[in-house]
Amino acid sequence: MAKKKNKTGLMVILLIGGIIIGVIAAVLVMTMINKKTGIETKETSQIIETQTETETKAETFDPSTADDPVPTEEMDIAVIKVNDQTVTMREVNVYLYQLRDFYTSQYGESPWNRDMEDGTKLHEYAKVQLHEGLVRTEIINSKAGEYGVSLTDEEKQQCADEAKTYISDLGAAICQDFALTEDGVRIMKEKQALSTKVYNAALDKLAETAEDTSDEALARAFEEMYETWKGEYTITDDPIWNNIVIGSVG
């Protein structure tokens, strides 16, 4: 039985210099693994988690909308389905705002047509990384039962408290303009927290039989296992996904 080593946390979401995932390169605080060396550089969920701590608030919003209710039309549409698990518009809106905030803080107010190394525009690249990160989180979380992990009541309450603070700090005008809700942030945080617990439990399990229990080796082993998992799932996008533009308001 191989000796366990301390595991590294999830890398990035989209992911993002690596999302997501690309971008999603450890801003997204994750285990970086470069595909060419067996180490992937994509993990959207945590780069986005990092952005929760640093919002850019230099934009000007119409204060007359501050007391209007956040639009509810389409908020509960399952934008992405991973087998029977869903990602709703209220969740996606939070990621869209944080991605927009991240990229504008890095490249200025209008970075979306910036050319990426793969020949795509920044807004296209970010959207692909976001999709990969959202799907990844759903697949990993679907394995929670297999690894015997779940969020405690205390952890759920922490997510709820952080969501409340996050929305309060942004202010009513920004939340209105970007259709952000406390519930959407809470769901996002709970999914990210559970994903991290499943990931860590999976590394522990892999370490029990692995000959090489280094962080890099375990991370590679997890990615190989994840790719196998991914092939077992049916991923469906609602037509609304095609109409989403990274960087747009509202």
C-alpha positions as CSV (number, residue, x, y, z in Angstrom):
1,M,0.0,0.0,0.0
2,A,1.6,3.2,-1.1
3,K,2.0,6.0,1.4
4,K,-0.3,9.0,0.9
5,K,1.1,12.4,0.2
6,N,-0.5,15.7,0.7
7,K,-2.7,16.4,-2.3
8,T,-2.9,19.6,-4.2
9,G,-6.2,21.4,-4.7
10,L,-8.0,21.7,-7.9
11,M,-6.3,23.9,-10.5
12,V,-8.9,25.7,-13.6
13,I,-12.6,27.1,-15.3
14,L,-13.1,28.1,-16.5
15,L,-11.6,27.9,-15.7
16,I,-8.5,30.5,-16.8
17,G,-4.9,31.5,-18.3
18,G,-4.8,27.7,-18.5
19,I,-10.6,28.2,-17.0
20,I,-12.0,27.6,-16.3
21,I,-9.1,25.8,-17.5
22,G,-6.2,27.6,-19.6
23,V,-7.3,30.8,-18.1
24,I,-8.6,29.0,-15.5
25,A,-4.5,28.8,-14.6
26,A,-4.4,29.0,-10.8
27,V,-5.9,32.4,-10.5
28,L,-9.0,29.6,-11.2
29,V,-6.0,28.0,-7.5
30,M,-6.0,24.6,-9.0
31,T,-3.7,21.7,-9.7
32,M,-2.0,22.6,-12.9
33,I,-1.7,19.8,-15.3
34,N,-0.1,20.4,-18.7
35,K,-1.6,18.0,-21.3
36,K,1.8,17.8,-23.2
37,T,3.6,16.6,-20.0
38,G,0.6,14.8,-18.5
39,I,-0.1,17.8,-16.5
40,E,-3.3,19.6,-17.3
41,T,-3.5,23.4,-17.2
42,K,-7.3,23.8,-17.1
43,E,-9.6,24.1,-14.1
44,T,-12.2,26.8,-14.5
45,S,-14.0,26.4,-11.2
46,Q,-11.2,27.8,-9.0
47,I,-10.0,30.7,-11.1
48,I,-13.6,31.8,-11.0
49,E,-13.6,31.1,-7.2
50,T,-10.6,33.4,-6.9
51,Q,-12.5,36.1,-8.8
52,T,-15.1,36.0,-6.0
53,E,-12.6,37.8,-3.9
54,T,-11.7,40.5,-6.3
55,E,-14.4,42.2,-8.2
56,T,-13.7,45.2,-10.4
57,K,-16.3,48.0,-9.8
58,A,-15.1,50.7,-12.0
59,E,-18.1,50.4,-14.4
60,T,-21.0,52.8,-14.3
61,F,-24.5,51.5,-13.9
62,D,-27.9,53.0,-14.1
63,P,-28.9,53.6,-10.4
64,S,-32.6,53.9,-11.4
65,T,-32.6,50.1,-11.8
66,A,-31.3,49.4,-8.4
67,D,-34.7,48.7,-6.8
68,D,-36.0,46.7,-9.8
69,P,-36.3,42.9,-9.3
70,V,-33.6,40.8,-10.9
71,P,-35.1,39.4,-14.2
72,T,-36.5,35.9,-13.6
73,E,-37.3,35.0,-17.2
74,E,-35.2,32.0,-18.3
75,M,-33.3,32.0,-14.9
76,D,-34.3,28.4,-14.2
77,I,-33.7,27.1,-17.7
78,A,-31.3,24.2,-17.7
79,V,-28.7,25.8,-19.9
80,I,-26.5,22.7,-19.7
81,K,-27.5,19.2,-18.8
82,V,-25.0,16.5,-17.8
83,N,-27.1,13.3,-17.6
84,D,-29.8,14.3,-15.1
85,Q,-27.8,17.1,-13.5
86,T,-28.4,20.7,-14.6
87,V,-26.7,24.1,-14.7
88,T,-29.3,26.8,-14.7
89,M,-29.1,30.3,-16.1
90,R,-29.0,31.8,-12.6
91,E,-25.7,29.9,-12.0
92,V,-24.3,30.7,-15.5
93,N,-24.9,34.5,-14.9
94,V,-22.6,34.5,-11.9
95,Y,-19.8,32.9,-14.0
96,L,-20.4,35.3,-16.9
97,Y,-20.1,38.3,-14.6
98,Q,-16.9,36.9,-13.0
99,L,-15.3,36.1,-16.3
100,R,-16.2,39.5,-17.6
101,D,-14.7,41.1,-14.5
102,F,-11.6,39.0,-14.7
103,Y,-10.8,39.7,-18.3
104,T,-11.5,43.4,-18.2
105,S,-9.3,43.7,-15.1
106,Q,-6.5,42.0,-17.1
107,Y,-6.9,43.5,-20.5
108,G,-9.1,46.6,-20.3
109,E,-12.8,47.3,-20.9
110,S,-13.0,45.8,-24.4
111,P,-10.8,42.7,-24.7
112,W,-13.2,40.4,-26.4
113,N,-11.9,40.4,-29.9
114,R,-8.3,39.8,-28.7
115,D,-6.7,37.0,-30.8
116,M,-5.8,33.9,-28.8
117,E,-2.9,31.5,-29.7
118,D,-5.4,28.9,-31.0
119,G,-6.8,31.4,-33.5
120,T,-10.0,32.1,-31.7
121,K,-11.2,35.4,-30.2
122,L,-11.0,35.9,-26.5
123,H,-14.8,35.8,-26.1
124,E,-14.9,32.4,-27.9
125,Y,-12.1,31.0,-26.0
126,A,-13.5,32.0,-22.6
127,K,-16.9,30.5,-23.5
128,V,-15.4,27.1,-24.4
129,Q,-13.4,27.1,-21.2
130,L,-16.5,28.0,-19.2
131,H,-18.5,25.2,-20.7
132,E,-15.7,22.7,-20.0
133,G,-15.5,23.8,-16.4
134,L,-19.2,23.7,-15.8
135,V,-19.5,20.2,-17.2
136,R,-16.4,19.1,-15.2
137,T,-17.9,20.3,-12.0
138,E,-21.2,18.4,-12.6
139,I,-19.4,15.2,-13.5
140,I,-17.1,15.3,-10.5
141,N,-20.0,16.1,-8.2
142,S,-22.0,13.2,-9.5
143,K,-19.3,10.9,-8.0
144,A,-19.8,12.3,-4.4
145,G,-21.8,9.3,-3.3
146,E,-19.2,6.9,-4.6
147,Y,-16.5,8.6,-2.5
148,G,-18.8,9.0,0.5
149,V,-18.6,12.8,0.7
150,S,-21.1,15.6,1.0
151,L,-21.4,19.1,2.3
152,T,-22.1,19.5,6.0
153,D,-24.8,21.8,7.3
154,E,-22.0,24.1,8.4
155,E,-20.4,24.2,5.0
156,K,-23.7,24.9,3.3
157,Q,-24.4,27.7,5.8
158,Q,-20.9,29.1,5.0
159,C,-21.8,29.1,1.3
160,A,-25.0,30.8,2.0
161,D,-23.4,33.5,4.1
162,E,-20.7,34.1,1.5
163,A,-23.3,34.4,-1.2
164,K,-25.2,37.0,0.9
165,T,-22.1,39.0,1.5
166,Y,-21.0,38.8,-2.2
167,I,-24.3,40.1,-3.5
168,S,-24.4,42.8,-0.8
169,D,-20.9,44.0,-1.7
170,L,-21.7,44.2,-5.4
171,G,-24.8,46.3,-4.8
172,A,-28.3,46.3,-6.2
173,A,-27.5,48.1,-9.5
174,I,-24.8,45.7,-10.6
175,C,-26.8,42.7,-9.6
176,Q,-29.8,44.0,-11.6
177,D,-27.7,44.7,-14.7
178,F,-26.1,41.3,-14.7
179,A,-29.1,39.3,-13.4
180,L,-27.2,38.1,-10.4
181,T,-29.0,36.5,-7.4
182,E,-27.9,35.4,-4.0
183,D,-29.3,31.9,-4.8
184,G,-27.2,31.7,-7.9
185,V,-24.1,32.5,-6.0
186,R,-24.9,30.1,-3.2
187,I,-25.5,27.2,-5.7
188,M,-22.2,28.0,-7.5
189,K,-20.3,28.0,-4.2
190,E,-21.9,24.8,-3.0
191,K,-21.0,23.0,-6.2
192,Q,-17.4,24.3,-6.1
193,A,-17.1,23.2,-2.5
194,L,-18.4,19.7,-3.2
195,S,-16.3,19.4,-6.3
196,T,-13.2,20.1,-4.2
197,K,-14.2,17.5,-1.6
198,V,-14.8,14.8,-4.2
199,Y,-11.5,15.6,-5.9
200,N,-9.5,15.3,-2.7
201,A,-11.3,12.1,-1.8
202,A,-10.4,10.7,-5.2
203,L,-6.8,11.6,-4.8
204,D,-6.8,9.8,-1.4
205,K,-8.2,6.7,-3.0
206,L,-5.8,6.8,-5.8
207,A,-2.9,7.2,-3.4
208,E,-3.8,3.9,-1.7
209,T,-2.7,1.8,-4.6
210,A,-0.4,4.1,-6.6
211,E,3.3,3.4,-7.0
212,D,4.0,7.0,-7.5
213,T,2.1,9.2,-5.0
214,S,3.7,12.5,-5.9
215,D,1.2,15.4,-6.4
216,E,1.9,15.4,-10.1
217,A,1.4,11.7,-10.6
218,L,-1.8,11.6,-8.6
219,A,-3.1,14.6,-10.6
220,R,-2.4,12.9,-13.8
221,A,-4.1,9.7,-12.6
222,F,-7.2,11.7,-11.7
223,E,-7.3,13.4,-15.1
224,E,-7.1,10.0,-16.8
225,M,-10.0,8.8,-14.6
226,Y,-12.0,11.9,-15.3
227,E,-11.7,11.4,-19.1
228,T,-13.1,7.9,-18.6
229,W,-16.0,9.3,-16.5
230,K,-16.7,12.0,-19.1
231,G,-17.2,9.4,-21.8
232,E,-20.0,7.9,-19.8
233,Y,-22.1,11.1,-19.7
234,T,-24.5,12.7,-22.1
235,I,-24.0,16.5,-22.3
236,T,-26.8,18.6,-23.8
237,D,-26.9,22.4,-24.3
238,D,-30.1,24.3,-24.4
239,P,-30.3,26.7,-27.5
240,I,-29.9,29.6,-25.1
241,W,-26.2,28.6,-24.6
242,N,-25.6,29.5,-28.3
243,N,-26.9,33.0,-27.7
244,I,-24.6,33.7,-24.7
245,V,-21.8,36.1,-25.4
246,I,-19.0,36.5,-22.9
247,G,-18.6,40.1,-22.0
248,S,-22.1,41.3,-22.7
249,V,-24.2,43.1,-20.1
250,G,-27.4,41.6,-18.9
